[in-house]
C-alpha cells in the first residue's frame, strides 16, 4: 500500500505543478488557483477540475492507507479538495461560491489539523498555521500565495509521513 500512496501523491503533485506552471506561463499569476479556471478555453476547460479531483483522490487514498485504520482527518481534507473541483464555477452564484470556499478552507484546515490529531506532530500544524498567516498577510497575490503555501506543505507533510510511518 505504501507504493500506492506514494505513487498517488506523486501523481497529484506533478499534475498540480504542471497545471500551475502552465497557467503562470500562459496567463500569469491569477488572483487564486481557482480563478485560473476562468481563463481556460476548450479543449482545456475541465483541466482545473480534473487536477483538483486527482489531488483530492490522492489525499483520500493516503487517508485510507497511511495507517492501519482509515484516517478521517486526511480523508475529510481530501474530500474538501475534491469538492473544490466540483464547485469550480464559483462565480456563477452565491451557493456555489460558499460551497467552493467552504470546501477549500475545510479541506486545508482538516489536513493541517491531521498532522497533530492523527500523528501527534504539533510542529507541522504550527508551521502550516504560521506560514498561512504570513502568506496571506504579506503577499501581493494573497489567495494564490496562500493556496500554494498550503498545497506545498500538505504534500511535503504527507510524503514525509508516508515514508516514515508506512
DAKA-V589534 format. One record per helix or strand of 3 or more residues. SS is the DSSP state (A for helix, B for strand). FROM is the first residue (numbers start at 1). LEN is the number of residues. If there is no record, write none. Layout:
ss: <SS:SS>
from: <FROM:FROM>
len: <LEN:LEN>
This chain:
ss: <A:A:A:A:A:A:A>
from: <2:34:47:72:94:122:142>
len: <26:6:19:15:24:17:24>
